[in-house]
């Protein structure tokens, strides 16, 4: 009688070459098929390819999408309009491409 451990197939981790990984990562980023499909087509676990992509991005080997896109600021000399409201009055000004819209609301 054989032992239970001998009956099970011994699974070992595969060691993939950097060129193979680069090929898979490029295929995953191409966008023609899903990352999971790329993994299955190459006999890989579906969790492995996204992990390789994340690690590669962290190592700055791929261009990262910026999390923050800076917007141009108003020049320092641009003066803000002086408030023309009187006590108890609220004035709202909204700049737009067609001019500034004004709205005054009487306070309490």
Secondary structure, DSSP 8 states (H G I E B T S, - for coil): ---HHHHS---------HHHHHHHHHHHHH-SS-HHHHHHHTT--HHHHHHHHHHHHHTT-S----S--------TT---------TTEEEEEEEETTEEEEEEEE--
